[in-house]
Amino acid sequence: SSLGFVQEAFDAVVSGVVRSVVRAHTALQPGSLSLNSGLLAGANINRSPPAYVRNPSEERKRYETVGNDTDHIMQLLRVDATDGSPLGMFNWFAVHGTSMNHSNDLLS
């Protein structure tokens, strides 16, 4: 365990984000954004189904059609140049570290 805040890790993340923003700003060009979402089944698990069942029924109903007790929807924001070549992507997908066990070869 890291026992909380780690300055070196924080500095590395901040440095990487700043470097990425500077690189993106220097390479500005016309382009387009697209947003897509889809079902990504088998890539995450509910780490505690008995605890999940204690949530209000309104909460549980949100996931009945997408995996029963886990959100299996992946969302992707893509940035493309005017010629269609990809410039960058942002991805959102709910996953907990317990999904990364020896039987899951979809994540690393």
N, C-alpha and C positions, 0 to 999 in steps of 0.2 A: 504494500500500500504506500501511496505517496504521502499519507498523513496530511493532506490538504494542499494548499497553494505551493507551487514550485516555481520560483522566479525564473529559472533557466527555461522551463517549458513555456511559460508566459512570454518571455522575451523572444523565443523562437517563433511562436505563433504571430506575435505582433510584427516582428521583422519580416516574416514571410508575407503577411497581408499587405504591409506597406510596399514591399518590393513588387508584389503583384499589381497593386493599384498604379504604381509608377510605370511599370511595363505596359499596362493597358492604356494608360493616358498617352504614352509616347507612340503607341501604335493605333491611335484612333483612326477609324475609317467608317464609311457608310456600311450599314448592314441591316439585319432584321432580327427580331426576337420571335421565338415560338415557344408555346407552353403545351405540354402534353402530359397525360397521365394514363396509367394502365395498371392492370393487375399483375403483381409479381408474387405468385404463390410458391410456397415451399422455401422461402428465404428468411423467414423470421418465425418465432414462436412466442406464445404467451408463457412467460416464465412461472406464472402462478395462477392457473385456472381457478382453483378454489377461492382465491382472493378476488379475482376478477368478477366472479359470479355475485359478489357482495356489492358491486357497483349498482347504481340505480338503473332500472330497466331502460330509461331513455338513453343512457350512455351505451348500454349493451346493444340496443337496436341499431346504433350507428354502424356496427360492424357485422350485422347478421348476413348481409349479402356479399361481403368481401372477405370472408374467412372465419366467421363465427366469433372468435374471441380476440382477433388480432387485425390490425389495419394492414392490409396487403396492397394498398395503393401506392405506387411510386409516381412521383411528379418530377418532371424535368423541364427546366428552362434552358433553351438553347439559343446561342448567339451565332449567327452566320454572316459571312461577308456577302457582298452583293453577287458574287459568282457562285454562292451556295456552299463554299467551303466552311467548315466549322471553325469558329474562333474561341468558343468557350461554352461550358455547360455547368449548371447548378442542379444538383439532385437532392430530393427530399424523400427519405424512406425510413419508416419507424423500425428500428432494430435494436435489440438489447444484446449485450455481450454474451448472454447465455445462448444466443442463436449461433455463435461461432464455436461450435464444438467439433469433435473429430468426424462427425457424420455429415457436416455441411461443407460441401466443396464449392459453394457459390460465393463465398465471402473469404476475404483474406485480410 
